[in-house]
């Protein structure tokens, strides 16, 4: 069984990364791939945060409260990253087609 500390920290890091890279939607063609990567990272953060919270609840006496807080922050940053990444994905398609028409 993996320690919830590492899953919670991974959820927090991956959720933050998904929020950071999804804003590059304005780059034609490449922005689509960046947004897809951000969606994958956001889904990973949601899964890791959910599993880490479950491990914390099952083993509360051996875990620290900070693990649950990190898992919770990673879970919610993953949800936020997923919503923003989907919006940016749509915008990336629009920017790509717009620049294709210009060229």
Buried (B, 14 or more C-beta within 10 A) or exposed (E): EEBBBEBBBBBBBBBBBBBEBBBBBBBBEEBBEBBBBBBBBBBBBBBBBBBBBEBBEEEEEEBEEEBBEBBBBBBBBBBBBBEBBBEBBEBBBEBBEEBEEEE
